[in-house]
Amino acid sequence: MRKLLNFVFYLIFNIIFLFKPAISEEKIKIGLLLPLTGQNSDIGKSVLRSVSLAINQIDNSQLQIYPKDNYGNPDNNFLAAKELYNDGVKIFIGPIFEKNLGDLEKLDDAIFLTLSNKINSKKNNIIYSGVNAYSQIDAIKKFLKKNEIKKTICLIPKSNFKNEIEKGIAKANIKFENVYYYDTKPTEITKRIEKITNYSIRKQNVLDEIKRLEKSNDPNKEKKIAFFEKKDTIGKLKFDSVLISDFDETLKSVATSLIYTDVSSEDIFFITLNQWFDESLLGEFGAQNLYFPSVNKKNYDDFSELFYKNYNLYPSHVSFLSYDLVGLIYYLAKQNDNNLPSALFDKLTLFKGKTGLFEIENKSIKHILNFYKVENKSFKKIF
């Protein structure tokens, strides 16, 4: 823990709902900038429902929400924000996606808690609250240190998320044995993994050893030959763990290719990024013994059950994050007589919500994540 803290507090999220001091009668107005129609309306409505749940749990008439449809584009997002701003709203949850931030810096004394998982903001009034690559890679760094893992290679897809992964690596100051990039086409993935693992050389080593034994006078050569005929490769790998910076089917393809090239997750640590407890991994052969950082699973499951009980629907991932943001706003407002200057988000603040513990500093949020393993068709908590 850092020695010099400007402002540190720990907040148990359940307790906040019982904390209702009468500091000021002024309303705490929260604007919501969400896609309530169009392509991403399901996500927007999920966030709206989540925020409503948090408001009902806090149960304080001073706390009010003002939802606006931003139609999923930056121009409408700014118009919606400006309309609420003119009505006295100075703190917002949203927009969800970075592309819709637009001209929000013009409303420079307002605060926007975007749900985007990008790392850096060039706008002083934008707080990124998503589970970004830095948060995830910092948790991976902790896992590697705990397990004394020294030779990790990092596999990064040539995708839109590549730059964010690189920023996360740099900010976490993590050192890898090597960093490799790969094309996400299935056939190209296999070729790339074969090259990274020296598969052809390791495979040839088996054939060479069998030939050597056949020509030898070793009295046990038949037994040894039979042993090597069952082997796919011979030769040590130059790494003891691999970070697969990918998701969904591409993640599965990379893991399967590693197994195909005789890299076993029983010998080598297979690590990936936050998978939000994707249950399709549980039945995937290549995903067994897969490690990943994530939010607190028990809290996530409890929230999902509460959400389903109220709406007969399951929540989106970002709606889980928005639930915590309401609690954060409420607490900070009460600590500051219902004032929320943007400077509050510059000081180092530790906050414990449903997602787990996270830090707020320099207008950015770092989630301090838990770590999990896919084992016996379940998600096992490591820390």
C-alpha positions in Angstrom: 0.0 0.0 0.0 1.4 3.4 -0.8 2.5 5.5 2.1 1.4 8.9 0.9 -2.4 8.9 0.4 -4.3 12.1 -0.1 -7.6 10.4 0.7 -8.3 6.8 1.4 -11.5 5.1 2.3 -12.8 1.6 2.3 -16.5 1.1 1.6 -18.5 -2.1 2.0 -21.1 -1.7 -0.7 -23.9 -3.3 1.4 -23.3 -0.8 4.2 -23.7 2.2 2.0 -27.3 1.3 1.4 -27.9 1.7 5.1 -26.0 5.0 5.4 -28.4 7.9 5.0 -27.0 11.0 6.9 -29.0 14.2 6.5 -26.1 16.4 5.4 -28.0 18.4 2.8 -31.5 18.3 1.3 -30.1 19.2 -2.2 -30.9 16.6 -4.8 -28.1 14.4 -6.1 -28.8 14.3 -9.8 -27.3 11.5 -11.9 -27.6 11.7 -15.7 -27.6 8.5 -17.7 -26.4 8.6 -21.3 -27.4 5.3 -22.8 -28.4 3.7 -26.1 -32.0 3.0 -25.3 -32.9 2.5 -29.0 -31.0 1.0 -31.9 -28.3 -1.6 -32.1 -27.1 -1.6 -28.5 -30.4 -0.8 -26.8 -30.3 -4.1 -24.9 -27.1 -3.1 -23.2 -28.4 0.4 -22.5 -31.6 -0.9 -21.0 -29.7 -3.4 -18.9 -27.6 -0.5 -17.5 -30.8 1.5 -16.8 -32.3 -1.4 -14.9 -29.1 -1.9 -12.9 -29.0 1.7 -11.9 -32.6 1.6 -10.9 -31.9 -1.4 -8.7 -29.1 0.5 -7.0 -31.3 3.5 -6.5 -34.0 1.3 -4.9 -31.5 -0.3 -2.6 -30.2 3.0 -1.4 -33.8 4.3 -1.0 -33.0 8.0 -0.5 -35.3 10.5 -2.2 -32.3 12.9 -2.6 -30.8 10.6 -5.2 -32.4 11.0 -8.6 -31.6 9.6 -12.0 -32.3 11.3 -15.4 -31.9 8.8 -18.3 -31.5 10.0 -21.8 -31.3 8.1 -25.1 -28.1 9.0 -26.9 -29.1 6.8 -29.9 -25.6 5.3 -29.9 -23.8 8.3 -31.6 -21.6 11.1 -30.3 -23.7 14.0 -31.6 -26.9 12.9 -29.9 -24.9 11.9 -26.8 -23.6 15.5 -26.5 -27.1 17.0 -27.1 -28.5 14.7 -24.4 -25.7 15.6 -22.0 -26.0 19.3 -22.6 -29.8 19.3 -22.0 -29.3 17.6 -18.7 -26.4 19.8 -17.8 -28.6 22.9 -18.4 -31.1 21.4 -16.0 -28.4 21.2 -13.3 -27.0 17.7 -13.7 -23.3 17.7 -13.2 -22.4 14.0 -12.9 -23.2 11.3 -15.5 -23.0 7.6 -15.9 -22.2 7.0 -19.5 -21.8 6.9 -22.3 -21.1 3.1 -22.5 -18.8 3.3 -25.6 -15.7 5.5 -26.1 -16.8 6.4 -29.6 -19.7 8.4 -28.1 -17.6 10.7 -25.9 -17.5 13.4 -28.6 -17.5 17.0 -27.3 -18.1 16.2 -23.6 -15.0 18.1 -22.6 -17.0 21.3 -23.5 -19.0 20.7 -20.3 -15.8 20.9 -18.3 -17.3 21.2 -14.8 -19.4 18.0 -15.3 -18.1 14.5 -14.6 -18.7 11.6 -17.0 -18.2 8.0 -15.7 -18.0 6.1 -19.0 -18.3 2.3 -18.9 -15.7 2.0 -21.6 -12.7 -0.3 -20.7 -10.1 2.0 -22.4 -7.1 3.0 -20.3 -6.3 6.7 -20.9 -8.4 9.8 -21.2 -7.2 13.0 -22.7 -10.3 14.7 -21.4 -10.1 16.0 -17.8 -13.8 15.3 -17.1 -13.9 11.7 -18.3 -13.5 8.8 -15.9 -13.0 5.4 -17.5 -14.7 2.8 -15.2 -14.6 -0.4 -17.3 -12.3 -3.4 -16.5 -9.4 -2.3 -18.6 -6.3 -4.1 -19.8 -4.1 -2.5 -17.1 -6.4 -3.8 -14.3 -6.3 -7.3 -15.8 -2.5 -7.4 -16.5 -1.7 -6.1 -13.1 -3.7 -9.0 -11.6 -1.8 -11.4 -13.8 1.5 -9.8 -12.7 0.5 -10.6 -9.1 -0.4 -14.2 -10.0 3.0 -14.7 -11.7 4.8 -13.3 -8.7 2.8 -15.5 -6.2 3.6 -18.6 -8.2 7.3 -17.7 -9.0 6.6 -17.9 -12.7 9.6 -16.5 -14.5 9.3 -17.1 -18.2 6.0 -16.0 -19.5 5.3 -15.4 -23.2 2.5 -13.1 -24.2 0.4 -13.8 -27.3 -1.4 -10.7 -28.7 -4.0 -10.9 -31.6 -3.8 -8.4 -34.4 -7.1 -6.9 -33.5 -8.7 -3.6 -32.4 -7.8 -4.4 -28.8 -4.1 -4.8 -29.5 -3.2 -1.2 -28.6 -5.1 -1.5 -25.2 -3.2 -4.6 -24.3 0.1 -2.9 -25.1 -0.8 0.1 -23.0 -1.8 -2.3 -20.1 1.6 -4.1 -20.4 3.5 -0.8 -20.3 1.4 0.6 -17.4 1.7 -2.5 -15.3 5.4 -2.6 -16.0 5.3 -6.4 -16.5 8.2 -8.1 -18.2 7.6 -11.1 -20.6 10.1 -13.6 -22.0 8.7 -12.7 -25.4 5.7 -11.0 -27.0 4.3 -12.6 -30.1 1.5 -11.3 -32.4 -0.8 -13.5 -34.5 -3.4 -13.3 -37.2 -6.8 -14.4 -35.8 -7.7 -16.7 -38.8 -7.8 -20.3 -37.5 -5.4 -21.7 -40.0 -2.9 -18.8 -39.4 -3.2 -19.3 -35.6 -2.0 -22.9 -35.9 0.9 -22.0 -38.1 1.9 -19.2 -35.7 1.7 -21.4 -32.6 3.8 -24.2 -34.3 6.5 -21.6 -35.0 6.4 -20.1 -31.5 6.7 -23.5 -29.8 9.3 -24.9 -32.3 6.9 -27.7 -33.0 8.6 -29.0 -36.1 12.0 -29.2 -34.4 10.6 -30.9 -31.3 8.6 -33.4 -33.5 11.7 -34.1 -35.6 13.6 -34.8 -32.3 11.4 -37.8 -31.7 12.1 -39.3 -35.2 15.8 -38.6 -34.8 15.8 -40.4 -31.4 14.0 -43.4 -32.7 16.5 -43.7 -35.6 19.4 -43.4 -33.2 18.0 -46.1 -31.0 17.4 -48.4 -34.0 21.0 -48.2 -35.0 22.2 -48.6 -31.4 23.3 -51.7 -29.5 21.2 -50.7 -26.5 19.8 -53.9 -25.0 16.6 -52.1 -24.1 16.2 -50.3 -27.4 12.9 -52.0 -28.3 11.3 -50.8 -25.1 12.7 -47.3 -25.5 11.6 -47.1 -29.2 8.1 -48.1 -28.1 8.2 -45.4 -25.5 9.3 -42.7 -28.0 6.8 -43.8 -30.6 4.1 -42.7 -28.2 5.7 -39.3 -27.8 4.7 -36.4 -30.1 7.7 -34.2 -29.3 10.9 -34.1 -27.4 12.6 -30.9 -26.2 12.2 -28.3 -23.6 10.0 -25.3 -24.1 11.5 -21.8 -23.6 8.6 -20.6 -21.4 6.8 -21.8 -18.3 3.5 -19.9 -18.9 1.7 -18.3 -21.7 -0.7 -15.3 -21.6 -3.3 -15.6 -24.4 -4.7 -12.0 -24.7 -7.9 -13.1 -26.4 -11.6 -14.0 -26.0 -14.3 -16.3 -27.2 -13.6 -18.6 -30.1 -10.2 -17.2 -30.9 -9.1 -17.9 -27.4 -10.3 -21.5 -27.7 -8.5 -21.8 -31.1 -5.2 -20.6 -29.6 -5.5 -22.9 -26.6 -6.3 -25.9 -28.8 -3.3 -25.1 -31.1 -1.0 -25.1 -28.1 -2.3 -28.5 -27.0 -1.9 -29.7 -30.7 1.7 -28.6 -30.6 2.2 -30.7 -27.4 2.1 -27.8 -25.0 0.1 -29.1 -22.0 -1.7 -26.9 -19.5 -0.6 -29.5 -16.9 3.0 -28.5 -17.4 2.7 -24.9 -18.6 0.4 -22.2 -17.1 -2.3 -21.1 -19.5 -3.4 -17.6 -18.6 -5.9 -15.3 -20.3 -7.8 -12.0 -19.7 -11.1 -11.4 -18.0 -13.6 -13.9 -19.5 -16.6 -12.8 -17.4 -17.1 -16.4 -16.4 -18.0 -17.6 -19.9 -19.6 -21.0 -19.2 -18.7 -22.3 -22.6 -15.1 -22.6 -21.3 -16.2 -25.2 -18.8 -16.8 -27.8 -21.4 -13.9 -26.8 -23.7 -11.0 -29.3 -23.6 -8.4 -26.7 -24.4 -9.7 -24.4 -21.6 -9.1 -26.8 -18.8 -6.6 -25.4 -16.2 -7.0 -21.9 -17.8 -6.4 -19.0 -15.4 -7.8 -15.5 -15.7 -8.5 -12.4 -13.6 -12.0 -11.2 -13.1 -14.5 -9.4 -10.8 -15.7 -11.2 -7.6 -17.7 -14.2 -8.9 -19.9 -14.6 -5.8 -21.0 -10.9 -5.9 -21.5 -11.2 -9.7 -23.7 -14.2 -9.3 -25.7 -12.6 -6.5 -26.2 -9.5 -8.6 -27.3 -11.6 -11.6 -29.8 -13.4 -9.4 -31.2 -10.1 -8.0 -31.4 -8.7 -11.5 -33.2 -11.7 -12.8 -35.6 -11.8 -9.9 -36.6 -8.2 -10.6 -36.7 -8.2 -14.4 -36.8 -11.9 -15.5 -33.6 -11.1 -17.6 -29.9 -11.6 -17.0 -27.8 -8.4 -16.8 -25.0 -7.3 -19.2 -21.5 -7.2 -17.9 -21.4 -3.4 -17.9 -24.6 -3.1 -16.0 -22.8 -4.9 -13.1 -20.2 -2.0 -13.1 -22.9 0.7 -13.3 -24.5 -0.7 -10.1 -21.3 0.1 -8.2 -21.0 3.6 -9.7 -24.3 4.6 -8.2 -23.0 3.7 -4.7 -19.7 5.5 -5.4 -21.5 8.7 -6.4 -23.8 8.6 -3.5 -21.0 8.1 -1.0 -18.8 10.8 -2.4 -21.7 13.2 -2.5 -22.6 12.6 1.2 -18.9 13.0 2.1 -18.8 16.4 0.4 -22.2 17.9 1.3 -23.6 16.8 -2.1 -20.9 18.5 -4.0 -18.9 16.4 -6.5 -15.9 18.4 -7.8 -13.9 16.6 -10.4 -10.8 16.9 -8.2 -12.3 14.1 -6.1 -11.3 11.8 -8.9 -7.7 12.9 -8.8 -7.0 11.8 -5.2 -6.1 8.2 -4.5 -9.3 6.5 -3.3 -9.9 2.9 -2.5 -13.5 1.7 -3.0 -15.0 -1.7 -2.3 -18.1 -2.4 -4.3 -19.9 -5.5 -5.7 -17.3 -5.9 -8.4 -14.6 -6.0 -5.8 -11.9 -3.4 -4.7 -10.9 -0.7 -7.0 -8.7 2.4 -7.0 -9.6 5.8 -8.3 -6.7 8.2 -9.1 -5.8 10.7 -11.7 -9.3 10.4 -13.2 -9.0 6.7 -13.9 -10.3 3.6 -12.2 -8.2 0.5 -11.7 -10.0 -2.6 -10.6 -8.2 -4.8 -8.2 -9.4 -8.2 -9.5 -9.7 -11.7 -8.2 -8.1 -14.7 -10.0 -9.8 -17.8 -11.1 -9.1 -21.2 -12.8 -11.2 -23.4 -15.0 -11.0 -26.8 -13.2 -13.3 -29.8 -13.2 -15.9 -27.9 -15.2 -16.2 -25.1 -12.7 -14.5 -21.8 -11.9 -12.2 -22.1 -8.9 -11.1 -19.0 -7.0 -7.3 -18.7 -6.6 -7.3 -15.3 -4.8 
